Amino acid sequence: MKDVYILAVESSCDETSVSVIKNGHDDIATVINTQIDVHTKYGGVVPEVASRLHLENITMVIDECLEKANMKLEDMDAFACTYAPGLLGSLLVGVEATKALSFIYKKPFIAVNHMMGHICANMIGNNLEYPLLSLIISGGHTDLILMESESKFKYLGQTLDDAIGEAYDKVARILSLPYPGGPNVEKYASEGKAVYPMPKLMDDGSYNFSFSGIKSHVNNVYHNAMQRKEEINKYDLACSFQECVTKNLVEKTRKALIDYNLKTLLISGGVASNSYIRNAIKEMCDSIGVEMHMPDKKYCTDNAAMIGAAAYILYKNKKFSNLDVNAKSNVQLKSI
């Protein structure tokens, strides 16, 4: 078969990223322009600022990626981008730029769901066997998805309120830790002990998650201590929080693996770069004979390589999009 090269664009939040992916598995070149220094001033991502920066950076990042790959736009077999879910203004920049390339070079346009991208990050440099379970843990999602094949997705469980990454960020703000919150909570937790009592998280026999309660609990513990002028050990409180949410993730994932008799687990999403969570899930998988796959940390956070990997599956199935496709802030992942 002829090699297929896809230029992919990711702009769903605050990273402007472009990749050239070969045959869905080989990362020929990836460039990520991060806005983290800008948003640090505000303690979080400001959507309007993010979209304006995407607009300023998109052509520069495309040119840099092509130069890194030593290829031209004419060499591409298709152009792909994230169209949903994400920040609408940010998505629009990537969508319109990619549609323009598709129109100019008369190559297929492929609109990719961001969640499919996170899952397919595991396919970069890797071959997978199905059926399997995919756990997506990010700032906006905590999902357990059964995959019968690379193109069939069935939700088993989702968060009913806050995603785990959102909970990490809110705990970081409670503890007055700098942005980005999640990595700083992990850092503090690594130096603390789990000595603060934490509530039991959602335990109803389902595969669903709920993290709003523990966020409120940490907030109450911290502010009650402040009012009593008691000393709070931020390291221990961060550790107590992290141990509690990790235990919940492990228990729910273990239940799904056993109930569906699955032998392969994928973890992906920005929170999958958390070493404590990765190690805890790996220990669980080893204990029940499940093979765990996780992307390199550089493919856990938002990047265009994962979008290119997902786009290749859509390309093989001839699932091309029309040029009237628009960005959408919230779309659930569906089977192809």
Contacts in CASP RR format, 6 or more apart in sequence:
PFRMAT RR
TARGET T0000
AUTHOR 0000-0000-0000
METHOD contacts of the structure
MODEL  1
MKDVYILAVESSCDETSVSVIKNGHDDIATVINTQIDVHTKYGGVVPEVA
SRLHLENITMVIDECLEKANMKLEDMDAFACTYAPGLLGSLLVGVEATKA
LSFIYKKPFIAVNHMMGHICANMIGNNLEYPLLSLIISGGHTDLILMESE
SKFKYLGQTLDDAIGEAYDKVARILSLPYPGGPNVEKYASEGKAVYPMPK
LMDDGSYNFSFSGIKSHVNNVYHNAMQRKEEINKYDLACSFQECVTKNLV
EKTRKALIDYNLKTLLISGGVASNSYIRNAIKEMCDSIGVEMHMPDKKYC
TDNAAMIGAAAYILYKNKKFSNLDVNAKSNVQLKSI
3 22 0 8 1.000
3 23 0 8 1.000
4 22 0 8 1.000
4 23 0 8 1.000
4 24 0 8 1.000
4 77 0 8 1.000
4 78 0 8 1.000
4 312 0 8 1.000
4 315 0 8 1.000
5 20 0 8 1.000
5 21 0 8 1.000
5 22 0 8 1.000
5 28 0 8 1.000
5 71 0 8 1.000
5 75 0 8 1.000
5 76 0 8 1.000
5 77 0 8 1.000
6 20 0 8 1.000
6 21 0 8 1.000
6 24 0 8 1.000
6 76 0 8 1.000
6 77 0 8 1.000
6 78 0 8 1.000
6 79 0 8 1.000
6 80 0 8 1.000
6 110 0 8 1.000
6 308 0 8 1.000
6 311 0 8 1.000
6 312 0 8 1.000
6 315 0 8 1.000
7 18 0 8 1.000
7 19 0 8 1.000
7 20 0 8 1.000
7 62 0 8 1.000
7 65 0 8 1.000
7 66 0 8 1.000
7 73 0 8 1.000
7 76 0 8 1.000
7 78 0 8 1.000
7 79 0 8 1.000
7 80 0 8 1.000
7 101 0 8 1.000
8 18 0 8 1.000
8 19 0 8 1.000
8 20 0 8 1.000
8 21 0 8 1.000
8 79 0 8 1.000
8 80 0 8 1.000
8 81 0 8 1.000
8 112 0 8 1.000
8 304 0 8 1.000
8 305 0 8 1.000
8 307 0 8 1.000
8 308 0 8 1.000
8 311 0 8 1.000
9 17 0 8 1.000
9 18 0 8 1.000
9 58 0 8 1.000
9 62 0 8 1.000
9 79 0 8 1.000
9 80 0 8 1.000
9 81 0 8 1.000
9 82 0 8 1.000
9 94 0 8 1.000
9 97 0 8 1.000
9 98 0 8 1.000
9 304 0 8 1.000
9 307 0 8 1.000
10 16 0 8 1.000
10 17 0 8 1.000
10 18 0 8 1.000
10 19 0 8 1.000
10 81 0 8 1.000
10 82 0 8 1.000
10 114 0 8 1.000
10 302 0 8 1.000
10 303 0 8 1.000
10 304 0 8 1.000
10 306 0 8 1.000
10 307 0 8 1.000
11 17 0 8 1.000
11 54 0 8 1.000
11 58 0 8 1.000
11 81 0 8 1.000
11 82 0 8 1.000
11 90 0 8 1.000
11 91 0 8 1.000
11 93 0 8 1.000
11 94 0 8 1.000
12 82 0 8 1.000
12 85 0 8 1.000
12 86 0 8 1.000
12 87 0 8 1.000
12 90 0 8 1.000
12 91 0 8 1.000
12 114 0 8 1.000
12 302 0 8 1.000
13 45 0 8 1.000
13 50 0 8 1.000
13 86 0 8 1.000
13 87 0 8 1.000
13 90 0 8 1.000
13 302 0 8 1.000
14 34 0 8 1.000
14 35 0 8 1.000
14 36 0 8 1.000
14 39 0 8 1.000
14 45 0 8 1.000
14 50 0 8 1.000
14 53 0 8 1.000
14 90 0 8 1.000
14 302 0 8 1.000
15 32 0 8 1.000
15 33 0 8 1.000
15 34 0 8 1.000
15 35 0 8 1.000
15 301 0 8 1.000
15 302 0 8 1.000
15 303 0 8 1.000
16 32 0 8 1.000
16 33 0 8 1.000
16 35 0 8 1.000
16 53 0 8 1.000
16 54 0 8 1.000
16 57 0 8 1.000
16 58 0 8 1.000
16 61 0 8 1.000
16 93 0 8 1.000
17 30 0 8 1.000
17 31 0 8 1.000
17 32 0 8 1.000
17 33 0 8 1.000
17 61 0 8 1.000
17 302 0 8 1.000
17 303 0 8 1.000
17 304 0 8 1.000
17 305 0 8 1.000
18 30 0 8 1.000
18 31 0 8 1.000
18 61 0 8 1.000
18 62 0 8 1.000
18 64 0 8 1.000
18 65 0 8 1.000
18 304 0 8 1.000
19 27 0 8 1.000
19 28 0 8 1.000
19 29 0 8 1.000
19 30 0 8 1.000
19 31 0 8 1.000
19 65 0 8 1.000
19 303 0 8 1.000
19 304 0 8 1.000
19 305 0 8 1.000
19 307 0 8 1.000
19 308 0 8 1.000
20 28 0 8 1.000
20 29 0 8 1.000
20 30 0 8 1.000
20 65 0 8 1.000
20 66 0 8 1.000
20 69 0 8 1.000
20 71 0 8 1.000
20 76 0 8 1.000
21 27 0 8 1.000
21 28 0 8 1.000
21 124 0 8 1.000
21 305 0 8 1.000
21 308 0 8 1.000
21 309 0 8 1.000
21 311 0 8 1.000
21 312 0 8 1.000
22 28 0 8 1.000
23 312 0 8 1.000
24 120 0 8 1.000
24 123 0 8 1.000
24 124 0 8 1.000
24 308 0 8 1.000
24 309 0 8 1.000
24 311 0 8 1.000
24 312 0 8 1.000
24 313 0 8 1.000
25 123 0 8 1.000
25 124 0 8 1.000
25 125 0 8 1.000
25 126 0 8 1.000
25 127 0 8 1.000
25 309 0 8 1.000
25 312 0 8 1.000
26 124 0 8 1.000
26 125 0 8 1.000
27 124 0 8 1.000
27 125 0 8 1.000
27 305 0 8 1.000
28 69 0 8 1.000
28 71 0 8 1.000
29 65 0 8 1.000
29 66 0 8 1.000
29 68 0 8 1.000
29 69 0 8 1.000
29 71 0 8 1.000
30 65 0 8 1.000
30 298 0 8 1.000
30 303 0 8 1.000
30 304 0 8 1.000
30 305 0 8 1.000
31 61 0 8 1.000
31 64 0 8 1.000
31 65 0 8 1.000
31 68 0 8 1.000
31 304 0 8 1.000
32 303 0 8 1.000
32 304 0 8 1.000
33 57 0 8 1.000
33 60 0 8 1.000
33 61 0 8 1.000
35 45 0 8 1.000
35 49 0 8 1.000
35 50 0 8 1.000
35 53 0 8 1.000
36 179 0 8 1.000
36 180 0 8 1.000
38 49 0 8 1.000
38 53 0 8 1.000
39 45 0 8 1.000
39 46 0 8 1.000
39 49 0 8 1.000
39 50 0 8 1.000
39 179 0 8 1.000
40 178 0 8 1.000
40 179 0 8 1.000
40 180 0 8 1.000
42 49 0 8 1.000
42 179 0 8 1.000
43 173 0 8 1.000
43 178 0 8 1.000
43 179 0 8 1.000
44 169 0 8 1.000
44 179 0 8 1.000
44 180 0 8 1.000
45 87 0 8 1.000
47 87 0 8 1.000
47 88 0 8 1.000
47 89 0 8 1.000
47 90 0 8 1.000
48 89 0 8 1.000
50 87 0 8 1.000
50 89 0 8 1.000
50 90 0 8 1.000
51 87 0 8 1.000
51 89 0 8 1.000
51 90 0 8 1.000
51 92 0 8 1.000
51 93 0 8 1.000
54 89 0 8 1.000
54 90 0 8 1.000
54 93 0 8 1.000
54 94 0 8 1.000
55 93 0 8 1.000
58 93 0 8 1.000
58 94 0 8 1.000
58 97 0 8 1.000
59 97 0 8 1.000
62 97 0 8 1.000
65 304 0 8 1.000
66 72 0 8 1.000
66 73 0 8 1.000
73 101 0 8 1.000
73 105 0 8 1.000
74 105 0 8 1.000
76 101 0 8 1.000
76 105 0 8 1.000
76 107 0 8 1.000
77 107 0 8 1.000
77 108 0 8 1.000
77 315 0 8 1.000
78 102 0 8 1.000
78 107 0 8 1.000
78 108 0 8 1.000
78 109 0 8 1.000
78 110 0 8 1.000
78 311 0 8 1.000
78 315 0 8 1.000
78 320 0 8 1.000
79 98 0 8 1.000
79 101 0 8 1.000
79 102 0 8 1.000
79 105 0 8 1.000
79 107 0 8 1.000
79 108 0 8 1.000
79 109 0 8 1.000
79 110 0 8 1.000
80 98 0 8 1.000
80 109 0 8 1.000
80 110 0 8 1.000
80 111 0 8 1.000
80 112 0 8 1.000
80 307 0 8 1.000
80 308 0 8 1.000
80 310 0 8 1.000
80 311 0 8 1.000
80 314 0 8 1.000
81 94 0 8 1.000
81 95 0 8 1.000
81 97 0 8 1.000
81 98 0 8 1.000
81 110 0 8 1.000
81 111 0 8 1.000
81 112 0 8 1.000
81 307 0 8 1.000
82 91 0 8 1.000
82 94 0 8 1.000
82 95 0 8 1.000
82 112 0 8 1.000
82 113 0 8 1.000
82 114 0 8 1.000
82 117 0 8 1.000
82 307 0 8 1.000
83 91 0 8 1.000
83 95 0 8 1.000
83 111 0 8 1.000
83 112 0 8 1.000
83 113 0 8 1.000
83 321 0 8 1.000
83 325 0 8 1.000
83 326 0 8 1.000
83 327 0 8 1.000
83 328 0 8 1.000
83 331 0 8 1.000
84 91 0 8 1.000
84 111 0 8 1.000
84 113 0 8 1.000
84 114 0 8 1.000
84 327 0 8 1.000
84 328 0 8 1.000
84 329 0 8 1.000
84 330 0 8 1.000
84 331 0 8 1.000
85 113 0 8 1.000
85 114 0 8 1.000
85 115 0 8 1.000
85 328 0 8 1.000
85 329 0 8 1.000
85 330 0 8 1.000
85 331 0 8 1.000
86 114 0 8 1.000
86 329 0 8 1.000
86 330 0 8 1.000
87 329 0 8 1.000
88 327 0 8 1.000
88 328 0 8 1.000
88 329 0 8 1.000
89 327 0 8 1.000
91 327 0 8 1.000
91 328 0 8 1.000
91 329 0 8 1.000
92 326 0 8 1.000
92 327 0 8 1.000
94 327 0 8 1.000
95 111 0 8 1.000
95 325 0 8 1.000
95 326 0 8 1.000
95 327 0 8 1.000
98 109 0 8 1.000
99 109 0 8 1.000
99 323 0 8 1.000
99 325 0 8 1.000
101 107 0 8 1.000
102 108 0 8 1.000
102 109 0 8 1.000
102 323 0 8 1.000
103 109 0 8 1.000
103 323 0 8 1.000
108 315 0 8 1.000
108 320 0 8 1.000
109 320 0 8 1.000
109 321 0 8 1.000
109 322 0 8 1.000
109 323 0 8 1.000
109 325 0 8 1.000
110 311 0 8 1.000
110 314 0 8 1.000
110 315 0 8 1.000
110 319 0 8 1.000
110 320 0 8 1.000
110 321 0 8 1.000
111 321 0 8 1.000
111 325 0 8 1.000
112 307 0 8 1.000
112 308 0 8 1.000
112 310 0 8 1.000
112 311 0 8 1.000
112 314 0 8 1.000
113 310 0 8 1.000
113 331 0 8 1.000
113 333 0 8 1.000
113 334 0 8 1.000
114 302 0 8 1.000
114 307 0 8 1.000
115 136 0 8 1.000
115 141 0 8 1.000
115 143 0 8 1.000
115 333 0 8 1.000
116 153 0 8 1.000
116 310 0 8 1.000
116 313 0 8 1.000
116 333 0 8 1.000
117 268 0 8 1.000
117 306 0 8 1.000
117 307 0 8 1.000
117 308 0 8 1.000
117 309 0 8 1.000
117 310 0 8 1.000
118 136 0 8 1.000
118 138 0 8 1.000
118 141 0 8 1.000
118 268 0 8 1.000
118 269 0 8 1.000
118 270 0 8 1.000
118 306 0 8 1.000
119 134 0 8 1.000
119 136 0 8 1.000
119 145 0 8 1.000
119 147 0 8 1.000
119 153 0 8 1.000
119 266 0 8 1.000
119 268 0 8 1.000
119 310 0 8 1.000
120 306 0 8 1.000
120 308 0 8 1.000
120 309 0 8 1.000
120 310 0 8 1.000
120 313 0 8 1.000
121 268 0 8 1.000
121 269 0 8 1.000
121 295 0 8 1.000
121 299 0 8 1.000
121 300 0 8 1.000
121 303 0 8 1.000
121 305 0 8 1.000
121 306 0 8 1.000
121 309 0 8 1.000
122 128 0 8 1.000
122 134 0 8 1.000
122 266 0 8 1.000
122 268 0 8 1.000
122 293 0 8 1.000
122 294 0 8 1.000
122 295 0 8 1.000
123 150 0 8 1.000
123 309 0 8 1.000
124 295 0 8 1.000
124 296 0 8 1.000
124 299 0 8 1.000
124 305 0 8 1.000
124 306 0 8 1.000
124 309 0 8 1.000
126 293 0 8 1.000
128 150 0 8 1.000
128 264 0 8 1.000
128 266 0 8 1.000
128 293 0 8 1.000
129 264 0 8 1.000
130 147 0 8 1.000
130 148 0 8 1.000
130 149 0 8 1.000
130 150 0 8 1.000
130 264 0 8 1.000
131 146 0 8 1.000
131 147 0 8 1.000
131 148 0 8 1.000
131 149 0 8 1.000
131 260 0 8 1.000
131 262 0 8 1.000
131 264 0 8 1.000
132 146 0 8 1.000
132 147 0 8 1.000
132 262 0 8 1.000
132 263 0 8 1.000
132 264 0 8 1.000
132 265 0 8 1.000
132 266 0 8 1.000
133 144 0 8 1.000
133 145 0 8 1.000
133 146 0 8 1.000
133 147 0 8 1.000
133 156 0 8 1.000
133 253 0 8 1.000
133 256 0 8 1.000
133 257 0 8 1.000
133 260 0 8 1.000
133 262 0 8 1.000
133 264 0 8 1.000
133 265 0 8 1.000
133 266 0 8 1.000
134 143 0 8 1.000
134 144 0 8 1.000
134 145 0 8 1.000
134 146 0 8 1.000
134 147 0 8 1.000
134 265 0 8 1.000
134 266 0 8 1.000
134 267 0 8 1.000
134 268 0 8 1.000
135 143 0 8 1.000
135 144 0 8 1.000
135 145 0 8 1.000
135 249 0 8 1.000
135 253 0 8 1.000
135 265 0 8 1.000
135 266 0 8 1.000
135 267 0 8 1.000
135 268 0 8 1.000
135 281 0 8 1.000
136 142 0 8 1.000
136 143 0 8 1.000
136 145 0 8 1.000
136 267 0 8 1.000
136 268 0 8 1.000
136 269 0 8 1.000
137 163 0 8 1.000
137 164 0 8 1.000
137 165 0 8 1.000
137 249 0 8 1.000
137 267 0 8 1.000
137 268 0 8 1.000
137 269 0 8 1.000
137 270 0 8 1.000
137 271 0 8 1.000
137 272 0 8 1.000
137 277 0 8 1.000
138 163 0 8 1.000
138 164 0 8 1.000
138 165 0 8 1.000
138 269 0 8 1.000
138 270 0 8 1.000
138 271 0 8 1.000
138 272 0 8 1.000
139 163 0 8 1.000
139 164 0 8 1.000
139 165 0 8 1.000
139 166 0 8 1.000
139 168 0 8 1.000
139 169 0 8 1.000
139 270 0 8 1.000
139 271 0 8 1.000
140 159 0 8 1.000
140 163 0 8 1.000
140 165 0 8 1.000
140 166 0 8 1.000
141 158 0 8 1.000
141 159 0 8 1.000
141 163 0 8 1.000
141 269 0 8 1.000
142 158 0 8 1.000
142 159 0 8 1.000
142 163 0 8 1.000
142 164 0 8 1.000
142 165 0 8 1.000
142 209 0 8 1.000
142 211 0 8 1.000
142 249 0 8 1.000
143 155 0 8 1.000
143 157 0 8 1.000
143 158 0 8 1.000
143 159 0 8 1.000
144 155 0 8 1.000
144 156 0 8 1.000
144 157 0 8 1.000
144 158 0 8 1.000
144 207 0 8 1.000
144 252 0 8 1.000
144 253 0 8 1.000
144 256 0 8 1.000
145 153 0 8 1.000
145 154 0 8 1.000
145 155 0 8 1.000
145 156 0 8 1.000
145 333 0 8 1.000
146 153 0 8 1.000
146 154 0 8 1.000
146 155 0 8 1.000
146 156 0 8 1.000
146 256 0 8 1.000
146 260 0 8 1.000
146 262 0 8 1.000
147 153 0 8 1.000
147 154 0 8 1.000
147 266 0 8 1.000
148 154 0 8 1.000
150 313 0 8 1.000
151 313 0 8 1.000
151 317 0 8 1.000
151 335 0 8 1.000
151 336 0 8 1.000
152 335 0 8 1.000
152 336 0 8 1.000
153 333 0 8 1.000
153 334 0 8 1.000
153 335 0 8 1.000
154 335 0 8 1.000
155 332 0 8 1.000
155 333 0 8 1.000
156 207 0 8 1.000
156 256 0 8 1.000
156 260 0 8 1.000
157 206 0 8 1.000
157 207 0 8 1.000
157 208 0 8 1.000
157 209 0 8 1.000
157 252 0 8 1.000
157 256 0 8 1.000
158 208 0 8 1.000
158 209 0 8 1.000
159 208 0 8 1.000
159 209 0 8 1.000
159 210 0 8 1.000
159 211 0 8 1.000
160 202 0 8 1.000
160 208 0 8 1.000
160 209 0 8 1.000
160 210 0 8 1.000
161 210 0 8 1.000
161 211 0 8 1.000
161 212 0 8 1.000
162 170 0 8 1.000
162 210 0 8 1.000
162 211 0 8 1.000
162 212 0 8 1.000
162 215 0 8 1.000
163 211 0 8 1.000
164 209 0 8 1.000
164 211 0 8 1.000
164 245 0 8 1.000
164 249 0 8 1.000
164 271 0 8 1.000
165 182 0 8 1.000
165 270 0 8 1.000
165 271 0 8 1.000
166 211 0 8 1.000
167 211 0 8 1.000
167 212 0 8 1.000
167 214 0 8 1.000
167 215 0 8 1.000
167 245 0 8 1.000
168 181 0 8 1.000
168 182 0 8 1.000
168 185 0 8 1.000
168 186 0 8 1.000
168 245 0 8 1.000
168 271 0 8 1.000
169 180 0 8 1.000
169 181 0 8 1.000
169 182 0 8 1.000
170 215 0 8 1.000
170 219 0 8 1.000
171 185 0 8 1.000
171 215 0 8 1.000
171 218 0 8 1.000
171 238 0 8 1.000
171 241 0 8 1.000
172 178 0 8 1.000
172 179 0 8 1.000
172 180 0 8 1.000
172 181 0 8 1.000
172 182 0 8 1.000
172 184 0 8 1.000
172 185 0 8 1.000
173 181 0 8 1.000
174 215 0 8 1.000
174 218 0 8 1.000
174 219 0 8 1.000
174 222 0 8 1.000
175 185 0 8 1.000
175 188 0 8 1.000
175 222 0 8 1.000
175 234 0 8 1.000
175 237 0 8 1.000
175 238 0 8 1.000
177 184 0 8 1.000
177 185 0 8 1.000
177 188 0 8 1.000
177 234 0 8 1.000
178 184 0 8 1.000
182 271 0 8 1.000
182 274 0 8 1.000
183 273 0 8 1.000
183 274 0 8 1.000
185 238 0 8 1.000
185 241 0 8 1.000
185 242 0 8 1.000
186 238 0 8 1.000
186 242 0 8 1.000
186 274 0 8 1.000
186 275 0 8 1.000
186 276 0 8 1.000
188 234 0 8 1.000
188 235 0 8 1.000
188 238 0 8 1.000
188 239 0 8 1.000
189 235 0 8 1.000
189 238 0 8 1.000
189 239 0 8 1.000
189 241 0 8 1.000
189 242 0 8 1.000
189 243 0 8 1.000
189 276 0 8 1.000
190 239 0 8 1.000
190 276 0 8 1.000
191 235 0 8 1.000
191 239 0 8 1.000
192 233 0 8 1.000
192 235 0 8 1.000
192 236 0 8 1.000
192 238 0 8 1.000
192 239 0 8 1.000
193 235 0 8 1.000
193 236 0 8 1.000
193 239 0 8 1.000
194 236 0 8 1.000
194 239 0 8 1.000
194 240 0 8 1.000
194 242 0 8 1.000
194 243 0 8 1.000
194 244 0 8 1.000
195 233 0 8 1.000
195 236 0 8 1.000
195 239 0 8 1.000
195 240 0 8 1.000
196 221 0 8 1.000
196 236 0 8 1.000
196 237 0 8 1.000
196 240 0 8 1.000
196 241 0 8 1.000
197 240 0 8 1.000
198 214 0 8 1.000
198 217 0 8 1.000
198 240 0 8 1.000
198 241 0 8 1.000
198 243 0 8 1.000
198 244 0 8 1.000
199 213 0 8 1.000
199 214 0 8 1.000
199 217 0 8 1.000
199 244 0 8 1.000
201 209 0 8 1.000
201 210 0 8 1.000
201 211 0 8 1.000
201 213 0 8 1.000
201 214 0 8 1.000
201 244 0 8 1.000
201 245 0 8 1.000
201 248 0 8 1.000
202 208 0 8 1.000
202 209 0 8 1.000
202 210 0 8 1.000
202 248 0 8 1.000
203 251 0 8 1.000
205 255 0 8 1.000
207 252 0 8 1.000
207 255 0 8 1.000
207 256 0 8 1.000
208 252 0 8 1.000
209 248 0 8 1.000
209 249 0 8 1.000
209 252 0 8 1.000
211 245 0 8 1.000
214 241 0 8 1.000
214 244 0 8 1.000
214 245 0 8 1.000
218 237 0 8 1.000
218 241 0 8 1.000
221 232 0 8 1.000
221 237 0 8 1.000
222 232 0 8 1.000
222 237 0 8 1.000
225 231 0 8 1.000
225 232 0 8 1.000
226 232 0 8 1.000
242 276 0 8 1.000
242 277 0 8 1.000
246 276 0 8 1.000
246 277 0 8 1.000
246 280 0 8 1.000
247 280 0 8 1.000
249 277 0 8 1.000
249 280 0 8 1.000
249 281 0 8 1.000
250 280 0 8 1.000
250 281 0 8 1.000
250 284 0 8 1.000
253 265 0 8 1.000
253 281 0 8 1.000
253 284 0 8 1.000
254 284 0 8 1.000
254 288 0 8 1.000
256 262 0 8 1.000
257 265 0 8 1.000
257 285 0 8 1.000
257 288 0 8 1.000
257 290 0 8 1.000
258 288 0 8 1.000
262 290 0 8 1.000
263 289 0 8 1.000
263 290 0 8 1.000
263 291 0 8 1.000
264 290 0 8 1.000
264 291 0 8 1.000
264 292 0 8 1.000
264 293 0 8 1.000
265 281 0 8 1.000
265 285 0 8 1.000
265 290 0 8 1.000
265 291 0 8 1.000
265 292 0 8 1.000
265 293 0 8 1.000
266 292 0 8 1.000
266 293 0 8 1.000
266 294 0 8 1.000
267 278 0 8 1.000
267 281 0 8 1.000
267 292 0 8 1.000
267 293 0 8 1.000
267 294 0 8 1.000
268 294 0 8 1.000
268 295 0 8 1.000
268 299 0 8 1.000
268 300 0 8 1.000
268 306 0 8 1.000
269 300 0 8 1.000
269 301 0 8 1.000
270 300 0 8 1.000
270 301 0 8 1.000
270 302 0 8 1.000
271 277 0 8 1.000
271 300 0 8 1.000
272 278 0 8 1.000
272 294 0 8 1.000
272 295 0 8 1.000
272 300 0 8 1.000
273 297 0 8 1.000
273 300 0 8 1.000
273 301 0 8 1.000
278 294 0 8 1.000
281 292 0 8 1.000
282 292 0 8 1.000
284 290 0 8 1.000
285 291 0 8 1.000
285 292 0 8 1.000
294 300 0 8 1.000
295 306 0 8 1.000
299 305 0 8 1.000
299 306 0 8 1.000
313 336 0 8 1.000
314 320 0 8 1.000
314 336 0 8 1.000
317 336 0 8 1.000
319 336 0 8 1.000
END
